[in-house]
Amino acid sequence: MPKANNLQLQGGTYHVRLDIPKDVQDAFGGRRILSQTLKTGSRSEALLRRHPILHEWKRQIKEIRKGRLLGDNWQEDIVQTLEDLDAITQGQKRALVGETAPPLPDVDPTLKAKLMSSPRFMEAVRLLVGDHLKDGIGGKVQIQDELNRGLKGMLQKRLGTEYKLTAQQGQELETLVKDPASYKARSPITKARLASFRTYRLEHHVALKTINQQESKLLNLSEHLQTTGSKLDFDSVNAWLHTMTLSSKTKQQYLLAGSQFWQWAMMHEPQWRQTFKGHVNPFEKHTLPTLKGKAKLDAKRKAFTVEEVGTLYKAAREQNLGALADLILLGGYTGARIEELCQLRKEHLITVDGVTMFDIVDSKTVAGIRSVPVHPKLTALVDRLAKASKDGYLVPTDSNNKYGIRSDALSKAFGRLKTAMGFDHTRVFHSIRATFVTSLVRADVPDRLIRELAGHETGTVTFDTYSQGSSPKQKLAAIKKLPTLLNANRTQL
């Protein structure tokens, strides 16, 4: 919830927010909240930067209440009205030659009475009819065309009188009246809807990184729809996917972002629900190429050998990549993910039943929250890291991005190191985790215990729901079966 000063801190950056009053939400595309980044993590700067933005938002609300500003989707409304007028005109022309035509829409009685009581309007109709009736059916057709142009002119004039149009809006309106077909369908994935989607997901504690990544994908789709003038349907989504030179796995992430947005809009956006009533989710049932056989095996991430992990550790030491070398050793003897290791603090070193353990409390999965014994060969390293810590974290790093992720810089450093040593894209830091699991398998450690140490669900109700898991001593006994990383234990820690 925003504070009284309209500020909210998101991922280390302040945003200014304003609740949109219910009576003007339609003019803002149905949005309930206005939000804009202030591009600063300083509260004092944010307090100053918010003023002009809040002032402009409040000015817009005031003008909308006066009926002087057009809403976000005014072009669609105008084009729809113009197309309706054209359809009526075409229908009346067909009726003149004996074809079946749809009935004329009901006219507002108040408007009809006003027009009929206007001498200028009645005189214009008399002159129009008198000039063309003598020309037979051709004249009657001309009457319909004249009425069409006259009504469009009235519409343009009324909008210009009742609303405060900008120069750009006035020019755009004139173009639309002359040629409604010149207007390209705007994407229904508007910034207003994306802002509401963001607010909803933040309120439901979705990770900010996930929100930003998926929003970027949705903006990509929106731009595609805008550029091509396509409607949002299965075919346009399929065409959008074909514009990307990305893997099937990555494209699937784009489809997931779209599907989650679609489901949210169907539930929380009345206008969207009306527009797409009866439509199936256009992000489902797409067939993406899949790798098979040898190609799939070649693309799969691979584990390092035990010797390769030791070689990577030694190279990191020789190149004075101190924190990275420590991280490689920690990964080799814990099997933990890189960010799990970087989030470890001194208070996460706990002793249970006489066994010193890493208490991993921050993981990407529920099963990942676990305790892993400190391998005897890590004791000296862990003691050194704990004593040297200046901020409470065991692994020192300057990396701490807007999502609170501490491993970015070290992950990139590892990437440079392994590439320089001749390893390809199938080997990443996560491959050390695969080495850990493989080593335990080959040491005949029970599958259930391996899953507990790696932070994976067992897939059975008995163990995932009811069991309290293996004891610290059982886990330590399993950890001790890991092979020694090449010369790592002989290197000064």
C-alpha positions, 0 to 999 in steps of 0.5 A, a space after each residue: 500500500 502506498 504511504 500518505 506521501 504517495 511513494 512506494 519502494 519497489 526493488 530498491 527504486 521509488 515509485 510515485 502512485 495515486 489511486 484513481 477515483 472510481 468515477 474517472 477510472 474508465 477514462 484511464 482504461 479501467 486502471 485503478 492506480 497510476 504508477 510511475 518510477 522515479 528512477 531513484 533509491 533516495 527517499 529525499 530525491 523521490 519526495 521532490 520528483 513526485 510533485 510534478 507527476 502528481 500535479 499532472 495526474 490530478 490535473 488530468 482527473 480534474 479535466 476528465 471530470 469536466 468532460 474536457 479530456 478524451 479517454 485512453 481508447 477514444 480512437 477505437 470508440 470513434 472508429 467504431 461509431 464511424 464504421 457503424 455509420 458506414 454500415 447504416 449507409 450501405 444498408 440503406 443503399 441496398 434497401 433502395 434497390 430492393 435488397 434486404 437491409 438491417 433495420 435502422 438503429 433506434 434514435 434517442 428521442 431527446 436528440 430526435 426532438 431537438 433536431 426536428 425543432 431546429 429550423 436550420 436542420 430541417 432547412 438543410 434536410 429539405 435542400 438536400 432532399 430537394 436537390 437529389 430526389 429528382 434524380 431517381 434512385 441515383 439521387 437517393 443514393 447521393 442523399 445517403 452519402 450526403 447524410 453520411 458525410 453530414 453526420 460524420 462532420 457533426 460528430 467531428 464538430 461535437 468532439 471538438 466542442 465538448 472536449 479539449 483536443 490537443 493539436 495531435 488529437 484534432 489532426 488524428 480525428 480529422 484523418 479518422 473521419 475522412 478514412 476510418 480504415 486508416 486506423 490500425 487496430 491498437 493492441 488490447 495489451 495497453 500500458 494501462 492494463 499492464 499497470 493494473 496487472 502489475 499492481 495485482 501481481 505485486 499485491 499477490 506477492 509475485 516476484 518483482 523480477 518475474 513481473 518485469 520479465 513477463 511485462 517485457 514479453 507482453 510489451 513485445 507482443 503489444 508492439 507486434 500487434 500495433 505494428 502489424 495491425 493484427 487482432 489478438 488471436 491464435 494466428 497473430 500469436 503464432 506469427 509473433 512467435 515466428 518473428 523470434 529467433 529463440 529456442 522453443 523453451 524461451 518461446 514457451 516462457 513468452 506464451 506463459 506470460 501471455 496466458 497468465 495475462 489473458 487469464 487475469 484480464 478475463 477475470 478482472 477486466 470487464 471490457 476485455 471480458 466483453 471484447 473476447 467473450 467466447 474466444 479461446 485463450 490464444 496462447 494455448 495449444 501452440 506446437 513448438 519445435 522440440 529437439 530429439 535424440 542426439 540433438 536433445 542430448 547435445 543441448 542438455 546441460 551437463 555435469 562437470 567431472 569431479 576433476 573438472 570442478 577441482 580444476 576450475 577451483 584451482 584456476 580461480 585461485 591462481 587468477 585471484 578470483 577469491 570469492 569465486 574460488 570459495 563459491 566453487 568449493 562451497 557448491 562442490 560440497 553442498 550441491 546448493 544453487 549459486 544464489 542460495 550460497 550467496 544468500 547464506 549469512 553467519 546466522 545460517 550456520 547452525 548446529 543440530 544434534 552436534 552437526 554444523 549445518 548450512 540453514 538454507 532459508 531462501 530458495 526458489 522452491 519450497 523443497 529447496 528450504 533445507 539444511 545441509 551439513 558442512 563438509 569437513 573439508 569446508 570447515 576451515 573455509 567457512 570459519 574464515 568466511 564467517 570471521 572476515 564477513 563485514 555485512 553478515 553474508 558468508 560470500 562477499 560480493 558487490 553485486 546486489 541488483 534491484 531484485 536483491 540477487 547477490 550472485 549476478 557478478 559472480 555468475 558472470 565471472 564464472 561464465 568467463 572463467 569456464 569459457 576461457 578454460 574451454 567449456 561450452 554453453 552446456 556447462 554452467 555453475 549449476 553443472 556443479 550441482 549436477 556433479 554433486 548429485 551424480 557423486 552421491 548416486 555413485 556412492 550409493 546414497 539412497 535416492 530419498 536422501 539425495 533429494 533432501 540434500 539437493 532440495 528436490 521433492 521426492 514426489 511421494 506423499 509419505 516423504 513430502 508430507 509426513 516425513 520429517 526427513 533424515 537426521 543431521 547425522 544421516 545427512 553428514 554421513 552421506 556428505 562424507 561419501 563425496 569424492 575429494 575435489 582435485 587437490 582442493 583440500 590441499 590448497 590454502 583455504 
